[in-house]
Amino acid sequence: MRKLLLSGLLAISLSACQINAISTEHTQSTTSTESLLTTGVSDLKLKSIIEADWKIQLDSSPSLAFSEGDASAAGKLADLSPEKLDNINNRKQTLLNTLKGLNRDTLSKEDKINAQILQDQLQNSIDLYKYKDHYLPITAESGFHAYIASIAKARFTTEQDYEHYITKLSNLPKYFAQQTYWLKQGLDSGITPPRVTLDGFEDSISAFMVPVEDSGYFKPFTHYPKHFSQAQKDELTAQGRKIIEQQVLPLYQAFYDFMTKEYIPGARKDIASASLPDGVAFYENRVRYYTTLDMTSDEVHQLGLKEVKRIRAEMQTIIDDLGFEGSFADFLHFLRTDPQFYPKTAEELLKEAAFIAKKADAMLPKYFGKLPRTPYGIQAVPAEIAPKYTTGRYSGSNRDDEPGYYWVNTYALDKRPLYELEALTLHEAVPGHHLQISLNKELTKLPNFRRYSYISAFGEGWGLYSEYLGLEAGFYQDPYSNFGRLTYEMWRAARLVVDTGMHAKGWSRQQALDFMASNTALSMHNVTTEIDRYISWPGQALSYKIGELTIKRLRAQAEKELGEKFDIRAFHDALLENGSVPMSVLEQQVADFISSEKEKIDN
């Protein structure tokens, strides 16, 4: 096949040479031929690298492979054995070396973006393996034991679907054993989440230690498609009940015992990444990865302090306008303790979120020319992970017959202030994550590794920018809600300070808690869960503010250069047209947009 492709390419090149010979010198013709040949070879090499990378991803994820049509992947769970992970890493290293040696000068603009993003993805995967990230299949929020339970939420329409599910259930003991093996390797080498972030972690395990009939794993056996016979249902239910009772539920008891008796007591005491093996280099690596910029932790820290000062002044203006008598700290105490700001029931919170979401839907045509076809719903954060989970999150779907979901945390309602809900909804639903991620998946021109990828600086920067966009769209009319918007922006600015403070500057956990609590109106419960999240997920929290500041700066640049001809819908479409991209690529996209719009004006 390769010979045929090269022969065809040579034929194209010779045709070009013959045409050029009619009107140019032979030397010029030769140069043209060599250029075309080089261009074609680079294109083919990149295509083969992309295909090889996708094959590795399918090989690593049976669920992804099955969704892409590989019937042999049905019933399988990911193999996390040392041999498998080492094999995957070696294959990626080989691809990365090949990609780095590729001549990109002759690639199209689109393929240059493909090459850069793929190189970043491969390098990150190799870096994480080098720093032994696979020793940490848990975070302060949750872990593999909770995420794997999503296998019970698959689509069940045929008897074979149930048989594949039962096979997955039978493979859970091996999966838990492999993950526990890596946790033990982490204990032995000092690579664990800090002990303090694991307080209450056992609750996320005990939530699964319930009678068979109450287990989420048993739910598929409680309702069947109408065409199933009673005999089919009885047989499948019996199989499901037996395997869940005898194999699945004991896994959670054993994991609970391991975590409470061995892992949590043995977890490291220090909170800083710097205390890990190669920890200083690891954290600087995470800073560059999550910002997609060549920034140091100190540069990020100083930027955070500057943003905190600016936002604090805007917050004080609202306090003054309200005529509140007392200090900034007094106002925060008022917001955190006055019952008027908190929902009485989970239903009230969800309904308020739904009302705001529908208002947000209505704003979209004014600000976007292209909208996604996939709708979204609103759900409570699953109860088993809610206690240590963030206040809200977007959960997408890889299937075209299912919506995305905006998750709202209904645990501890007295810690879920309504004045933050507008900002949260705009960030997680629309015009934030749902809109951006859904449009990304609809970009069928992109290779799969980009359609299903997520670059945090872009995605989270877009989410925070979406909160700001609500100000233009008429949200935050209530001064408390506007203060909530600013407290969310302050939250992201403070992240720059506390994340770098804890991981690179020797800050204590309490120092970080105090800084966050004294500068935002987040409830103390949220402050605590967030700080513990940053401790166990170094660097990720930096992406929000860095991405948002970049998007705002690029918009200001476009508005300045295009003046009255600036079209906000066209600008947003241009930002989203290539999906999730690094900040350097976004810079070029906006430059191209400005140039293109100027040409329209001139013509």
C-alpha positions as CSV (number, residue, x, y, z in Angstrom):
1,M,0.0,0.0,0.0
2,R,2.8,2.4,0.9
3,K,4.5,1.8,-2.5
4,L,1.2,2.5,-4.3
5,L,0.9,5.8,-2.4
6,L,4.4,6.9,-3.1
7,S,4.0,5.9,-6.8
8,G,0.9,8.0,-7.0
9,L,2.6,10.9,-5.4
10,L,5.5,10.6,-7.8
11,A,3.1,10.6,-10.7
12,I,1.5,13.8,-9.4
13,S,5.0,15.3,-9.0
14,L,6.0,14.4,-12.5
15,S,2.8,15.9,-14.0
16,A,3.6,19.2,-12.1
17,C,7.1,19.1,-13.5
18,Q,5.9,18.7,-17.1
19,I,3.5,21.6,-16.8
20,N,6.2,23.8,-15.2
21,A,8.6,23.0,-18.0
22,I,6.4,24.8,-20.5
23,S,6.9,28.2,-19.0
24,T,9.9,28.0,-16.6
25,E,13.5,27.0,-16.5
26,H,14.4,23.4,-15.7
27,T,15.9,24.3,-12.4
28,Q,12.7,25.9,-11.3
29,S,10.8,22.8,-12.4
30,T,13.0,20.6,-10.4
31,T,12.6,22.8,-7.3
32,S,8.8,22.6,-7.7
33,T,8.9,18.9,-8.0
34,E,11.1,18.4,-4.9
35,S,8.8,20.7,-2.9
36,L,5.7,18.9,-3.9
37,L,7.3,15.5,-3.2
38,T,8.5,16.7,0.3
39,T,5.0,18.1,1.0
40,G,3.4,14.8,0.2
41,V,5.8,12.7,2.2
42,S,5.3,14.9,5.3
43,D,1.5,14.7,4.9
44,L,1.7,10.9,4.6
45,K,4.0,10.6,7.6
46,L,1.8,12.8,9.8
47,K,-1.3,10.8,8.7
48,S,0.5,7.5,9.6
49,I,1.6,9.0,13.0
50,I,-2.0,10.1,13.8
51,E,-3.4,6.7,12.8
52,A,-0.8,4.9,15.0
53,D,-1.6,7.2,17.9
54,W,-5.3,6.5,17.6
55,K,-4.6,2.8,17.5
56,I,-2.7,3.1,20.8
57,Q,-5.7,5.0,22.3
58,L,-8.1,2.3,21.1
59,D,-5.7,-0.4,22.5
60,S,-5.6,1.4,25.8
61,S,-9.4,1.9,26.2
62,P,-11.7,-1.0,25.3
63,S,-14.8,1.2,25.9
64,L,-13.5,3.7,23.3
65,A,-12.7,0.9,20.9
66,F,-16.2,-0.6,21.3
67,S,-17.8,2.8,20.8
68,E,-15.7,3.0,17.6
69,G,-17.1,-0.3,16.3
70,D,-14.7,-2.9,17.6
71,A,-16.9,-5.8,18.7
72,S,-14.0,-7.7,20.2
73,A,-13.7,-5.0,22.8
74,A,-17.1,-5.7,24.3
75,G,-17.0,-6.8,27.9
76,K,-13.4,-5.8,28.4
77,L,-11.9,-3.4,30.9
78,A,-8.7,-1.5,30.6
79,D,-5.5,-3.5,31.2
80,L,-3.4,-1.6,33.7
81,S,-0.7,-4.1,34.2
82,P,3.0,-3.0,34.4
83,E,3.7,-4.7,31.1
84,K,0.8,-3.1,29.3
85,L,1.5,0.4,30.6
86,D,5.2,0.1,29.7
87,N,4.3,-1.1,26.2
88,I,2.0,1.8,25.7
89,N,4.6,4.3,26.9
90,N,7.3,2.8,24.6
91,R,5.0,3.0,21.6
92,K,4.2,6.6,22.4
93,Q,7.8,7.5,22.8
94,T,8.6,6.1,19.4
95,L,5.8,8.1,17.8
96,L,6.9,11.2,19.6
97,N,10.5,10.8,18.3
98,T,9.1,10.3,14.7
99,L,6.8,13.3,15.0
100,K,9.6,15.6,16.3
101,G,11.7,14.7,13.2
102,L,8.9,15.6,10.8
103,N,9.4,18.5,8.4
104,R,6.5,20.7,9.2
105,D,7.3,23.6,6.9
106,T,5.4,22.0,4.1
107,L,2.4,21.0,6.1
108,S,-1.0,22.8,5.7
109,K,-2.1,25.1,8.4
110,E,-4.5,22.5,9.7
111,D,-1.9,19.8,9.8
112,K,0.6,22.1,11.6
113,I,-2.0,22.4,14.3
114,N,-2.6,18.7,14.3
115,A,1.1,18.0,14.7
116,Q,1.6,20.5,17.5
117,I,-1.4,19.2,19.5
118,L,-0.5,15.6,19.0
119,Q,3.1,16.3,20.1
120,D,1.8,18.0,23.2
121,Q,-0.5,15.0,24.0
122,L,2.2,12.4,23.5
123,Q,4.7,14.4,25.5
124,N,2.2,14.9,28.4
125,S,1.4,11.2,28.4
126,I,5.1,10.3,28.5
127,D,5.8,12.9,31.2
128,L,3.0,11.6,33.4
129,Y,4.4,8.0,33.1
130,K,7.9,9.3,33.9
131,Y,6.6,11.0,37.0
132,K,4.5,7.9,37.9
133,D,1.1,9.5,37.7
134,H,-0.3,6.0,37.4
135,Y,0.6,5.5,41.0
136,L,-2.3,7.9,41.8
137,P,-5.6,6.5,40.5
138,I,-7.4,8.5,43.2
139,T,-7.7,12.2,44.0
140,A,-9.1,14.2,46.9
141,E,-12.5,14.1,45.2
142,S,-12.9,10.5,44.2
143,G,-11.1,7.7,42.4
144,F,-11.2,4.7,40.1
145,H,-13.6,2.8,42.4
146,A,-16.3,5.4,41.7
147,Y,-15.6,6.2,38.0
148,I,-15.7,2.5,37.0
149,A,-19.2,2.3,38.2
150,S,-20.3,4.1,35.1
151,I,-20.3,0.8,33.3
152,A,-23.8,0.3,34.8
153,K,-25.0,3.4,32.8
154,A,-24.4,1.9,29.4
155,R,-27.2,1.3,26.9
156,F,-28.9,-2.0,27.4
157,T,-31.1,-3.0,24.5
158,T,-30.1,-6.6,23.7
159,E,-29.4,-9.8,25.6
160,Q,-25.8,-9.5,24.3
161,D,-25.5,-6.0,26.0
162,Y,-26.3,-7.7,29.3
163,E,-23.9,-10.5,28.7
164,H,-21.1,-8.0,27.9
165,Y,-22.0,-6.2,31.1
166,I,-21.8,-9.4,33.2
167,T,-18.4,-10.0,31.6
168,K,-17.3,-6.6,32.7
169,L,-18.5,-7.3,36.2
170,S,-16.5,-10.5,36.2
171,N,-13.4,-8.5,35.2
172,L,-13.7,-6.0,38.0
173,P,-11.6,-8.1,40.5
174,K,-8.6,-7.9,38.1
175,Y,-9.2,-4.2,37.5
176,F,-9.3,-3.4,41.3
177,A,-6.2,-5.6,41.9
178,Q,-4.3,-3.7,39.2
179,Q,-5.3,-0.3,40.6
180,T,-4.5,-1.4,44.2
181,Y,-1.1,-2.6,43.0
182,W,-0.3,0.9,41.8
183,L,-1.5,2.4,45.0
184,K,0.8,0.1,46.9
185,Q,3.7,1.1,44.6
186,G,2.9,4.7,45.5
187,L,3.0,4.0,49.2
188,D,6.4,2.4,48.9
189,S,7.8,5.3,46.9
190,G,6.1,8.2,48.7
191,I,3.9,9.1,45.8
192,T,0.4,9.4,47.3
193,P,-2.1,12.3,47.8
194,P,-1.3,14.1,51.0
195,R,-2.9,12.5,54.0
196,V,-4.9,15.6,54.9
197,T,-6.8,15.5,51.6
198,L,-8.0,12.0,52.2
199,D,-10.0,12.8,55.3
200,G,-13.5,11.3,54.6
201,F,-12.3,9.6,51.4
202,E,-13.6,6.3,52.8
203,D,-17.1,7.6,52.5
204,S,-16.8,7.5,48.7
205,I,-16.1,3.8,49.1
206,S,-18.7,2.9,51.7
207,A,-21.4,4.5,49.5
208,F,-21.0,1.4,47.3
209,M,-21.2,-1.1,50.3
210,V,-25.0,-1.6,50.1
211,P,-27.4,-4.5,49.7
212,V,-27.4,-6.0,46.1
213,E,-30.8,-4.5,45.3
214,D,-29.6,-1.0,46.2
215,S,-26.3,-1.2,44.3
216,G,-26.0,0.9,41.2
217,Y,-24.4,-2.1,39.6
218,F,-27.7,-4.0,39.9
219,K,-29.8,-1.2,38.4
220,P,-29.6,-2.6,34.8
221,F,-31.3,-5.8,36.0
222,T,-34.2,-3.9,37.5
223,H,-35.6,-2.8,34.1
224,Y,-35.5,-4.5,30.8
225,P,-36.6,-3.7,27.2
226,K,-40.1,-4.8,26.6
227,H,-39.2,-7.5,24.1
228,F,-37.3,-9.5,26.7
229,S,-39.1,-12.7,27.8
230,Q,-39.6,-13.5,31.4
231,A,-37.2,-16.4,31.2
232,Q,-34.5,-14.1,29.8
233,K,-35.0,-11.6,32.5
234,D,-35.0,-14.2,35.3
235,E,-31.8,-15.8,34.0
236,L,-29.9,-12.5,33.5
237,T,-31.1,-11.1,36.9
238,A,-29.9,-14.3,38.6
239,Q,-26.5,-14.0,37.0
240,G,-26.2,-10.3,37.8
241,R,-27.3,-10.8,41.4
242,K,-24.8,-13.6,42.0
243,I,-21.8,-11.8,40.5
244,I,-22.5,-8.5,42.3
245,E,-23.1,-10.2,45.6
246,Q,-20.2,-12.6,45.5
247,Q,-17.5,-10.6,43.6
248,V,-18.3,-6.9,43.1
249,L,-19.5,-5.9,46.6
250,P,-16.6,-7.7,48.3
251,L,-14.2,-5.7,46.2
252,Y,-15.5,-2.5,47.9
253,Q,-15.2,-4.0,51.3
254,A,-11.6,-5.1,50.6
255,F,-10.8,-1.7,49.1
256,Y,-12.3,0.1,52.1
257,D,-10.2,-2.0,54.5
258,F,-7.0,-1.3,52.5
259,M,-7.6,2.4,52.3
260,T,-8.5,2.9,56.0
261,K,-6.0,0.5,57.5
262,E,-3.0,0.9,55.2
263,Y,-3.1,3.5,52.5
264,I,-4.6,6.6,54.3
265,P,-2.5,6.2,57.4
266,G,0.6,5.7,55.3
267,A,0.0,8.6,52.9
268,R,2.6,11.4,52.9
269,K,2.3,14.2,55.3
270,D,3.7,17.1,53.2
271,I,1.2,18.8,50.8
272,A,3.6,20.2,48.2
273,S,4.5,18.6,44.9
274,A,8.0,19.6,45.7
275,S,8.1,16.9,48.3
276,L,7.6,14.2,45.7
277,P,10.4,12.5,43.9
278,D,11.5,14.9,41.2
279,G,8.7,17.1,42.6
280,V,10.1,20.5,41.7
281,A,10.6,19.5,38.1
282,F,7.2,17.8,38.1
283,Y,5.3,20.9,39.2
284,E,7.0,23.2,36.7
285,N,6.1,20.6,34.1
286,R,2.5,20.8,35.2
287,V,2.5,24.6,35.1
288,R,3.6,24.6,31.5
289,Y,1.2,21.9,30.5
290,Y,-1.9,23.4,32.1
291,T,-1.2,26.9,30.9
292,T,0.1,25.8,27.5
293,L,2.5,28.7,27.9
294,D,6.2,28.9,28.8
295,M,5.4,30.3,32.2
296,T,7.2,29.6,35.5
297,S,5.4,29.0,38.8
298,D,6.7,32.4,40.1
299,E,5.3,34.3,37.1
300,V,1.9,32.7,37.6
301,H,2.0,33.5,41.3
302,Q,2.7,37.2,40.7
303,L,0.0,37.4,38.0
304,G,-2.4,35.9,40.5
305,L,-1.6,38.5,43.2
306,K,-2.2,41.3,40.6
307,E,-5.6,39.9,39.6
308,V,-6.6,39.4,43.2
309,K,-5.9,43.0,43.9
310,R,-7.9,44.2,40.8
311,I,-11.0,42.0,41.5
312,R,-11.0,42.9,45.2
313,A,-11.4,46.5,44.3
314,E,-14.5,45.7,42.2
315,M,-16.0,43.6,45.0
316,Q,-15.6,46.5,47.4
317,T,-17.4,48.8,45.0
318,I,-20.5,46.5,45.2
319,I,-20.3,46.4,49.0
320,D,-20.2,50.2,49.1
321,D,-23.1,50.5,46.7
322,L,-25.2,48.2,48.9
323,G,-24.5,50.5,51.9
324,F,-23.3,47.6,54.0
325,E,-21.9,48.6,57.3
326,G,-18.9,46.5,58.2
327,S,-15.6,45.2,56.8
328,F,-15.0,43.0,53.8
329,A,-14.7,40.1,56.1
330,D,-18.0,41.0,57.8
331,F,-19.7,41.1,54.4
332,L,-18.4,37.6,53.5
333,H,-19.6,36.3,56.9
334,F,-23.1,37.8,56.1
335,L,-23.2,36.0,52.7
336,R,-22.0,32.7,54.2
337,T,-24.5,32.7,57.1
338,D,-27.7,34.4,56.1
339,P,-30.4,31.8,55.2
340,Q,-31.9,34.0,52.4
341,F,-29.0,33.1,50.2
342,Y,-29.4,29.3,50.5
343,P,-31.9,26.8,49.0
344,K,-34.1,24.9,51.4
345,T,-34.3,21.7,49.3
346,A,-32.3,20.0,46.6
347,E,-35.3,20.4,44.2
348,E,-35.2,24.2,44.8
349,L,-31.5,24.3,43.9
350,L,-32.0,22.2,40.8
351,K,-35.0,24.2,39.6
352,E,-33.2,27.5,40.1
353,A,-30.3,26.1,38.1
354,A,-32.7,25.0,35.3
355,F,-34.3,28.4,35.2
356,I,-31.0,30.1,34.8
357,A,-30.0,27.6,32.2
358,K,-33.0,28.3,30.0
359,K,-32.3,32.0,30.2
360,A,-28.8,31.2,29.1
361,D,-30.1,29.2,26.2
362,A,-32.0,32.2,25.0
363,M,-28.9,34.4,24.9
364,L,-27.0,32.1,22.5
365,P,-28.2,33.3,19.1
366,K,-27.1,36.8,19.8
367,Y,-23.5,35.7,20.5
368,F,-23.0,32.7,18.3
369,G,-23.5,31.9,14.7
370,K,-23.1,28.1,15.2
371,L,-24.8,26.2,17.9
372,P,-24.4,22.5,18.8
373,R,-27.1,20.0,18.0
374,T,-26.7,18.1,21.3
375,P,-28.9,19.3,24.1
376,Y,-28.1,19.1,27.8
377,G,-30.0,18.2,31.0
378,I,-29.5,19.0,34.7
379,Q,-28.7,16.4,37.3
380,A,-27.6,16.3,40.9
381,V,-24.0,15.2,41.5
382,P,-24.1,11.4,42.3
383,A,-24.6,11.0,46.0
384,E,-21.7,8.6,46.4
385,I,-19.2,11.3,45.4
386,A,-21.0,14.5,46.4
387,P,-19.5,15.1,49.9
388,K,-16.0,15.8,48.6
389,Y,-17.0,16.9,45.1
390,T,-16.8,20.3,43.6
391,T,-19.9,22.5,43.5
392,G,-20.8,21.7,39.9
393,R,-19.4,20.2,36.7
394,Y,-20.2,19.3,33.2
395,S,-20.5,15.7,32.2
396,G,-20.6,15.1,28.5
397,S,-21.5,12.0,26.4
398,N,-19.7,10.3,23.6
399,R,-23.0,9.0,22.2
400,D,-25.2,10.8,19.7
401,D,-28.4,9.5,21.3
402,E,-27.7,11.0,24.8
403,P,-27.4,14.6,26.1
404,G,-24.7,16.1,28.1
405,Y,-25.4,17.0,31.7
406,Y,-24.8,19.9,33.9
407,W,-24.2,18.5,37.4
408,V,-25.2,20.5,40.4
409,N,-24.0,19.5,43.9
410,T,-27.0,19.2,46.2
411,Y,-25.1,17.9,49.2
412,A,-24.9,20.2,52.2
413,L,-27.4,22.8,50.9
414,D,-26.4,25.3,53.5
415,K,-23.0,25.5,51.6
416,R,-24.5,26.0,48.2
417,P,-25.2,29.8,47.9
418,L,-27.7,30.9,45.2
419,Y,-25.8,34.1,44.5
420,E,-23.1,31.9,42.8
421,L,-25.5,30.0,40.7
422,E,-25.7,32.2,37.6
423,A,-21.9,32.2,37.2
424,L,-21.8,28.4,37.8
425,T,-24.5,27.7,35.2
426,L,-23.0,29.9,32.5
427,H,-19.6,28.2,33.1
428,E,-20.7,24.5,33.2
429,A,-23.7,24.6,30.8
430,V,-24.0,27.3,28.1
431,P,-22.3,29.3,26.8
432,G,-19.6,27.4,28.7
433,H,-18.6,23.8,28.7
434,H,-21.6,22.2,27.1
435,L,-21.5,24.5,24.1
436,Q,-17.8,24.3,23.6
437,I,-17.3,20.6,24.1
438,S,-20.4,19.7,22.0
439,L,-19.2,21.8,19.1
440,N,-15.8,20.3,19.4
441,K,-17.3,16.8,19.0
442,E,-19.2,17.9,15.9
443,L,-16.0,19.0,14.1
444,T,-15.9,15.9,11.9
445,K,-13.0,17.4,9.9
446,L,-10.7,17.0,12.9
447,P,-8.9,13.7,13.6
448,N,-10.4,11.8,16.5
449,F,-7.5,12.6,18.8
450,R,-8.6,16.2,18.7
451,R,-12.4,15.7,18.6
452,Y,-12.2,13.8,21.9
453,S,-9.5,15.8,23.6
454,Y,-9.6,18.6,26.1
455,I,-7.0,21.3,26.5
456,S,-7.6,22.7,30.0
457,A,-6.4,26.3,29.3
458,F,-8.8,26.5,26.4
459,G,-11.8,24.7,27.9
460,E,-11.6,26.2,31.4
461,G,-10.5,29.6,30.0
462,W,-13.6,29.5,27.8
463,G,-15.8,28.5,30.8
464,L,-14.5,31.5,32.9
465,Y,-14.9,33.8,29.9
466,S,-18.5,32.6,29.6
467,E,-19.2,33.8,33.1
468,Y,-18.0,37.2,32.1
469,L,-20.0,37.1,28.9
470,G,-23.1,36.8,31.0
471,L,-22.5,40.3,32.2
472,E,-23.0,41.6,28.6
473,A,-26.0,39.4,28.1
474,G,-27.9,40.9,31.0
475,F,-27.3,38.4,33.8
476,Y,-26.2,39.4,37.4
477,Q,-28.8,42.2,37.7
478,D,-29.0,41.4,41.4
479,P,-25.9,42.9,43.2
480,Y,-25.4,39.8,45.2
481,S,-25.4,37.7,42.1
482,N,-22.9,40.1,40.6
483,F,-20.8,39.7,43.7
484,G,-21.1,36.0,43.2
485,R,-19.7,36.4,39.7
486,L,-16.8,38.4,41.0
487,T,-16.2,35.8,43.8
488,Y,-16.0,33.2,41.1
489,E,-13.5,35.2,39.2
490,M,-11.6,35.9,42.4
491,W,-11.7,32.2,43.1
492,R,-9.9,31.5,39.8
493,A,-7.4,34.3,40.4
494,A,-6.8,33.1,44.0
495,R,-6.0,29.7,42.5
496,L,-3.0,31.1,40.7
497,V,-1.7,32.2,44.1
498,V,-2.6,29.2,46.3
499,D,-1.7,26.5,43.8
500,T,1.8,27.9,43.2
501,G,2.0,28.9,46.9
502,M,1.4,25.4,48.2
503,H,3.4,23.5,45.5
504,A,6.3,25.8,44.9
505,K,6.6,28.4,47.7
506,G,6.2,26.4,50.8
507,W,2.7,27.5,51.8
508,S,0.8,25.4,54.3
509,R,-2.7,24.1,53.7
510,Q,-4.0,26.5,56.3
511,Q,-2.3,29.4,54.7
512,A,-4.0,28.5,51.4
513,L,-7.4,28.1,53.1
514,D,-7.1,31.5,54.8
515,F,-6.1,33.2,51.6
516,M,-9.1,31.7,49.7
517,A,-11.5,32.3,52.5
518,S,-10.5,35.9,53.0
519,N,-10.8,36.9,49.4
520,T,-13.9,35.0,48.1
521,A,-17.4,34.4,49.3
522,L,-17.2,30.7,48.7
523,S,-18.6,28.7,51.6
524,M,-16.0,27.3,53.9
525,H,-17.0,23.8,52.8
526,N,-16.3,24.7,49.2
527,V,-13.1,26.5,50.2
528,T,-11.9,23.3,51.9
529,T,-12.9,20.9,49.1
530,E,-11.3,23.2,46.5
531,I,-8.0,23.6,48.4
532,D,-7.8,19.8,48.8
533,R,-8.5,19.4,45.1
534,Y,-5.5,21.7,44.2
535,I,-3.3,19.8,46.5
536,S,-4.1,16.5,44.9
537,W,-4.2,17.8,41.3
538,P,-1.2,20.1,41.0
539,G,-1.3,22.8,38.3
540,Q,-4.8,22.1,36.8
541,A,-6.3,25.0,38.7
542,L,-4.0,27.4,36.8
543,S,-5.6,26.9,33.5
544,Y,-8.8,28.8,34.1
545,K,-7.5,32.3,34.7
546,I,-4.6,32.0,32.2
547,G,-7.0,30.9,29.5
548,E,-9.6,33.5,30.3
549,L,-7.1,36.4,30.3
550,T,-5.8,35.2,27.0
551,I,-9.3,35.1,25.4
552,K,-10.1,38.6,26.8
553,R,-6.9,40.0,25.5
554,L,-7.4,38.5,22.0
555,R,-11.0,39.9,22.0
556,A,-9.8,43.4,22.9
557,Q,-7.2,43.2,20.1
558,A,-9.9,42.2,17.6
559,E,-12.3,44.9,18.8
560,K,-9.5,47.5,18.5
561,E,-8.4,46.6,15.0
562,L,-11.9,46.0,13.5
563,G,-13.7,48.9,15.3
564,E,-17.4,49.1,14.4
565,K,-17.0,46.1,12.0
566,F,-16.3,43.8,14.9
567,D,-18.9,41.0,14.9
568,I,-19.1,39.2,18.2
569,R,-20.8,36.2,16.7
570,A,-18.2,35.8,14.1
571,F,-15.4,36.2,16.7
572,H,-16.8,33.5,18.9
573,D,-17.3,31.1,16.0
574,A,-13.6,31.8,15.0
575,L,-12.5,31.0,18.6
576,L,-14.3,27.7,18.6
577,E,-13.8,26.6,14.9
578,N,-10.8,24.4,15.5
579,G,-11.9,22.9,18.8
580,S,-9.7,22.8,21.9
581,V,-6.3,24.3,21.1
582,P,-3.2,25.6,22.9
583,M,-3.0,29.4,23.6
584,S,-0.3,29.8,20.9
585,V,-2.7,28.3,18.3
586,L,-5.5,30.5,19.5
587,E,-3.3,33.6,19.1
588,Q,-2.8,32.6,15.4
589,Q,-6.5,31.9,14.9
590,V,-7.5,35.3,16.1
591,A,-4.8,36.9,13.9
592,D,-6.2,35.1,10.9
593,F,-9.7,36.1,11.9
594,I,-8.7,39.8,12.1
595,S,-6.9,39.6,8.7
596,S,-9.9,37.9,7.1
597,E,-12.4,40.4,8.5
598,K,-10.2,43.3,7.2
599,E,-10.2,41.8,3.7
600,K,-14.0,41.7,3.8
601,I,-14.1,45.4,4.8
602,D,-11.6,46.3,2.1
603,N,-13.6,44.5,-0.5
